[in-house]
Amino acid sequence: MSFRTRAFHPHRAVIVLASIAIFMCAPALADSLVVPEIQVSKRIDAVYRCPDGKSLKVAYFNGTNGQSFALVPWDGVPTLMVSTVSASGVRYQSGFLTWWSKGRNADLYDARINPDKPVLQGCSSQ
C-alpha cells in the first residue's frame, strides 16, 4: 500500500484559516434590519425585574404608521415583536413568544411551554 503526501503550501493554509475566520464571524457581519417604509420614533428602553430574580432590558419603538414594536431578549436571543390586538395593555408577539405589558408591569408567554401560563410573570419596570 502506498501513501502519497502532499507538500505543505502556505497559501492553502491561509485560505483555510481565512475561510474559518469568515465563517465564525458571519453573525457579527450581518446587516441591521432597516425597513425604510416604516419610520419609528426614539427608542425607549425599560428594565423589568421579575419576582424570580430575572431581569429583562426591553426596547420599545413606536412607528409613525401606528404600529409599535418591542425588542425582548429571551434565552439569550433578542426577539423583535410587533403589537397585536389586546383588550387590556399592549400585547407584542413573535412566533411562539408573547410579551404582554400593562403600565409598568409585563408577563412573558412561551407557547412551546404553555400558551396560557407566563414563563415570567409579574415583571415590573422602574
Beta strands, then each sheet from edge to edge (+ up, - down):
strand 1: 44-49
strand 2: 55-62
strand 3: 68-74
strand 4: 77-84
strand 5: 90-94
strand 6: 97-102
strand 7: 105-110
strand 8: 120-125
sheet 1: 1+ 2- 3+ 4- 5+ 6- 7+ 8- 1+
end
